[in-house]
Amino acid sequence: MNVTEIIFLSLGGLGLFLFGIKNMSEGLQAVAGDRLRLFLEKGTKTPLRGVLTGTLVTGLIQSSSGTTVLTVGLVNAGLLNLRQAIGIIMGANIGTTLTAYLIGFNLSEISLPIIAAGVILLFFFKNKRINYIGQFLLGFGLLFYGMEIMGEGLSPLRNAPFFIELMANVEDNALLGVLIGSIFTGVVQSSTATIGVLQELAYQGVVTYQQAVPILFGDNIGTTITALLAGIGA
């Protein structure tokens, strides 16, 4: 496999993965509607309830960034104070780990039937609720199909001298790994995407646990950029 094929497969798989997450999140948020905002408003009477609320909402919509943006909007509207928002954001960082567990399952073999089911529900029914469920299924299938394609593109890296040297440097210098994780997550605006790439690299035997941990730390730093952008936009 040449360099061009590696790049196209890796970026194409990542694109499908991100598009899948986006559709999953939008489909679930559309089904939940205003009840999601109401749940956030009501579930913050104590700090612990705020953390639990943030965890549940993020686990539901599969996006800590989505929870963060919703929370910033509620604070800006005066419906939540800063103390309440902190609990939700802390919970969002817990809830986003559920996505990592989800993509840890290898469902690539049934991803195409799931995509087909999602397309049917999305385009061949007039009921909006069914359409949103179809959008969720479409995103769910694309997520795993993107992972499969990304894995095919990343597998040759195990024998690439430049990548082997880079990972060796990450193992020797943890700050380099943190920087890589922060930049990558900041660019793609998805901590889940970083986790997905790392999981595929680990599955292909390209990175070790010691090399992945610093990048994951950087991943959690990079995801805060979304909150900063949402705050500026507010």
Secondary structure, 3 states (H helix, E strand, C coil): CCHHHHHHHHHHHHHHHHHHHHHHHHHHHHHHCHHHHHHHHHCCCCHHHHHHHHHHHHHHHCCHHHHHHHHHHHHHCCCCCHHHHHHHHHHHHHHHHHHHHHHHCCCHHHHHHHHHHHHHHHHCCCCHHHHHHHHHHHHHHHHHHHHHHHHHHHHHHHHCHHHHHHHHHHHHCHHHHHHHHHHHHHHHCCHHHHHHHHHHHHHCCCCCHHHHHHHHHHHHHHCHHHHHHHHHHC
